[in-house]
Amino acid sequence: MAEGTLRERSQRTLEAAERAHRSDPTLANTVWYGRVLGFRNRFDEAIDVFTAGLEQHPDSFELLRQRGHRYISTRRFPEALADLQRAADLIDGMELWLEPDGPDNELPVPPTSIQFNTYYHLGLAHYLLRQWDEAAATYRLCRDWVADEDYDGITACADWLYMTLRRAGDDQQAATVLEDVPAGLADEQFLEGPSYYRRLRMYRGELAPEDLLNPDRGTQAIHSLETIYATQGYGVGNWYLYNGDLDRASAVFERILEGKGTGAFGYIAAELDLSEMA
């Protein structure tokens, strides 16, 4: 990877993606340019790029999956659900397909499949629309596409499935989810950091809630400290919520919203929960 700060590498990657898209707006260049705009929190511009691409490629599961993600980022949950469900329909029966990076990428983007990303974001859209049964079924499907050594994917699916089941009132099924999570994993075994694993350990009683509210970046180089707080903090606040401690839940959610990680799923979910608690 090229030298420079993450911000500098991100800027160079964006400039390269924009040049490639301007000179040759292929499907691949369109997807990558929109993705990089999203990485830079320019969500509306990313949606515009994906929408223009879909005018040329109306059955592109890649563009639908990406636009659905950014509809979540902009709190347009029904539109996200529609795009992601259509993408899921289009990839049904496909073999495992890894999402490619674009040319001249300098960002630490972990390799993930179209299947994982489609079902993961589809599950989140259902969750944010309070469609608990559909969210749980989708997270289970998502887990089927995660390799046994992919601890980022395993813990992300398990965490959102656990929270979904708890919010649905199915505590017994939620407990079985925790039983399948590996024990004794080291931070270094996670490319994107162990935030979800720490939440799962808290649910199992191995960590106290307070342990997650003073996070560090650890060895990962992808997420900011505010994004990590939003992620770990949402697990804590949600745990307080479905265990009936509304005051502590509200306090954690409010602290999350004081940060700048507005695109983090924990931030988006906390924002929604607070609005429903008002």
N, C-alpha and C positions, 0 to 999 in steps of 0.2 A: 504494500500500500504506500502511496506517495506521502511525503513528509508534510508537516503543517498541522495546525490545530484542526479539530473536527469541524469547526465553523468554516475554516478556509477550504478544507476538502469538500464540504457540502456545497459551498459556493462554486467551486470549480466543476463539481459534478453537475450542478444545475446548468451552468453555462454550456457545458458539453452536450447535455441532453437537449437543451433548447436549440443549439446549432444543428444537431442531428435531426431533430424534428422539423426544423424550418427547411433544411435542405432536402430532406427525404422523409416525408410524413407517413412512413409505413406503419402497419399495426404495431410492430415491436417498438418502434421509436415513439409512437404515440403513448403506448402503455408506460414506457419508461419515463418519458417527460412528465406525464401526469403523476406518476409515483413520486418522482423527485420533488415536484411541487408540493405534494402531500407531506413528504419528509420535512419540508421547510415550513410547514403549517400554513401554506397558501392553499387552503382547502377549496375555496370557491373557484380559484383558477384551475385547480386540478379537475374539479367537476366539469368545468367548461371544456377542458381538453378531452376528457373521457366522453363527454356528450357529443362533441364534434366527431370524435373517432367512431362513435356508435352510428352516426349518420352514414358513414362509409362502410362500417362493419357491424350491422345490426345484430348479428348472432355471435358476437365475440364474448365468450365467457370471461376472458381476461378483463376486458373493459367493464363488463357488468360487475364483476367481482370488485374491481378497484373503485368504481363509482359508488357501489354500495357501501364500501368502507368509508368513503369520504362523505356520504350522506349521513352516516353515523356521526362523523366528526362535526358535522354542521347541524346535528340534532333533527334531522329529517328522517325519522325512524320508519314511517310507512314506506317512503321511497326506497330506503335502504333494504327493507324486507323484500320489496318487489324485485329489485335488481338482483339481490343475492339468491332469492328463490329461483329466478330464471337462470342465473349462472349455475345453480345446483342442478337444475333440470338438464342443462346443456352438457354438463360433465358426467352425468350419470352413465356408468358403464365404461368410462375412460380408465386407462391404466394410469399409474402414478405419473404425474407430470410436474416437474419442478419449475417454478417461476424463474425465468432468466433475468439477470441484471442487464443493464444497458451498457453501451461502450463507454470506456473511460470512467468507469465507476470507481470512486475512491472511498466509498462509505462502507462501514461494517454491516452489511446486510446478510443475515443468516439465510442459508438456503432452505426454502420451505415449498411445499407442494401447493398446486392450485386447489387440490382437494381439501387440505388442512385449512388454508386461508378462506376458502369459500364457506365451509361448514362452521368454522370458528366465528366468522363475522355474522353468518346467518343465525347462529345460536345467540349471539349478542343482540342482534336485532329483535329476535323473539323475546329475549330477557327484558330489554328496554321497553317493549310493548306489553310486558307482563303476561306473556303467553308461556306459562311455565312448562306445560307438558311438551309443547313443541320445542322449547329451548332445551329441555333435558334430552329429548330424543336426538336433537341435532348435535349436542355435545358428545353424546355416545357415539354417533356416527363419525364425528370428527376424530375421536380417539382411535377409531379403527384404522385411520390413515397415518398414525404416528408410529415411527419406528421405536423399538424397545429401548434403544440407547438415546433417544431424543428426549432428554429430561425436561427441556423447556416446553415442548409440546405436551408431554404427559402431564406435567403439573398445571399447565394453563387449562387444559381440558378438564382435569379433575377438579380444579378450584371453582371454575364457573359452573360445572355440573353440581358440585356440592352446594354452592350458594343458591343455585336454582331450586334444588330439592328442598333446602331449608326454607326458602321463601314460599314454596308450595306447601309447606307443612309436612313433608314426607321425611321426618327425621331418621326413620329406620333405613331407608334407602341411602340417605346422605351418609350415614355411618359406614355403610358398606363401601362407599367410594373411598373413604379414608384408609380402609384396610388394604386397598390395592396400590397405595402410593408407596414407593420404595423408601426405606429408612437409610439413614447414614450417608446421604449424598453431600458432597463437598461443593462449596460455592463455585469452584473451578470447573465443575461438570456442567455448568449452565452458560451458554453463549450469551444470552440476554440478561443474565443475572438471576438470582434465586428468590425473587420477590414472591412468586406464587408458591414456591416450596415453603417459604417461611410462613405464609398464610396457612397452608395446609398443616404445618407443624403446630401452629397456634390452635387450630381447630382440634388437633389431637391432644392438646394440653402440654406439648413439649416446649412451647414458648409462651410467655405472657404477652397480652396485647401491647403492653408498653414497650416490649422488645422490638416491635415493628414500627413504632412511632418516632424512632430516632435512627433513620436508615443511613447507610453509607453506599457509595457507588461500587465498592468492591473492585473486582477485576474486570467487570464488563465496561465497554466503552461506547455503548449505544444510547443509554437512557440518562437523562439529567437527574439530579437529585430530587427535583420537584416531581418529575414523573414517577420516580421510585416511591416517593412519599404518597402520591395519589394512589398508586397501585397497592402498596402495603396498607395504607390508611383506609382505603375502601373496604378491604377485607376485615379490618378491625371494626370500622363503623357498622358494616353490615352484620357482623357477628353480634355486636351490641343490639342492633335493631331486631333481629329475629329471636334474640334471647330476652327481649322485652325491656331493655335499658335504653329508653328513647332519649333521655338527656345526654348520655354519653355518646350515643350514635350521632345525635345532632351536633354535638361539639366537635367530633372528629370530622364529620362531613363539612362543617363550616371551616375548619382549619384547612381542609383540602382545597376549598374554593378560594382561600386566601392566596394560594400559589398561582403559578403561571402555566402549569401543565394542562391547559384547557382541552387539549386533544387527547389526553390520556383517558382510557376507558374508565378508570376509577374516578376521575374527575367528572366525566359525563354521567356516570351512574349515581355518584354522590349528589350532583346537581339535581337530578331527577328525584331522588329519594327525599331530599330536603324540600323540594317543591310540593311533594305529596304529603309531607309531615306538617306543612304550614297550616 
